Amino acid sequence: PQAFRDHFPMFDNIYHLDTVPIATVQVRFDGWVTEMNDDARMMDVSGDQADGRGGGIDNLLYSADAEFSCFADLAVTSPGEYYKPGEGSLIQAVFDERAFDRSNDQIVRDCIEQLNKLFPSS
């Protein structure tokens, strides 16, 4: 709100940020990609899990071992919008401008390959 911007300069600073181009990839899986502790739970997509009970890590994730800077399982972090009964993870990964020289299909293949390295069970 303008009152915050006027009273607290730090809130006005957001309007001075520089933007960078990104490419966002969403990939749906038939199991829970970030569930690493329970093999049975990893593949359990039965029942209604819309209340956030889906298997996996409920957080925004970062990795130095992937081309994408950050990623999340939207079916776990935002189940109200992205969970689908009978389906598993919906991974959203954010790539920087290095991805722009590739076709959409290639970016998706690269995303899946890198997710498989981070989470071999995916």
Rosetta blueprint (number, residue, H / E / L):
1 P L
2 Q H
3 A H
4 F H
5 R H
6 D H
7 H H
8 F L
9 P H
10 M H
11 F H
12 D H
13 N H
14 I H
15 Y H
16 H H
17 L L
18 D L
19 T L
20 V L
21 P L
22 I L
23 A E
24 T E
25 V E
26 Q E
27 V E
28 R E
29 F L
30 D L
31 G L
32 W L
33 V L
34 T L
35 E L
36 M L
37 N L
38 D L
39 D H
40 A H
41 R H
42 M H
43 M L
44 D L
45 V L
46 S L
47 G L
48 D L
49 Q L
50 A L
51 D L
52 G L
53 R L
54 G L
55 G L
56 G L
57 I L
58 D L
59 N L
60 L L
61 L E
62 Y E
63 S L
64 A L
65 D L
66 A L
67 E L
68 F L
69 S L
70 C E
71 F E
72 A E
73 D E
74 L H
75 A H
76 V H
77 T H
78 S L
79 P H
80 G H
81 E H
82 Y H
83 Y L
84 K L
85 P L
86 G L
87 E L
88 G L
89 S L
90 L E
91 I E
92 Q E
93 A E
94 V E
95 F E
96 D L
97 E H
98 R H
99 A H
100 F H
101 D H
102 R L
103 S L
104 N H
105 D H
106 Q H
107 I H
108 V H
109 R H
110 D H
111 C H
112 I H
113 E H
114 Q H
115 L H
116 N H
117 K H
118 L H
119 F L
120 P L
121 S L
122 S L
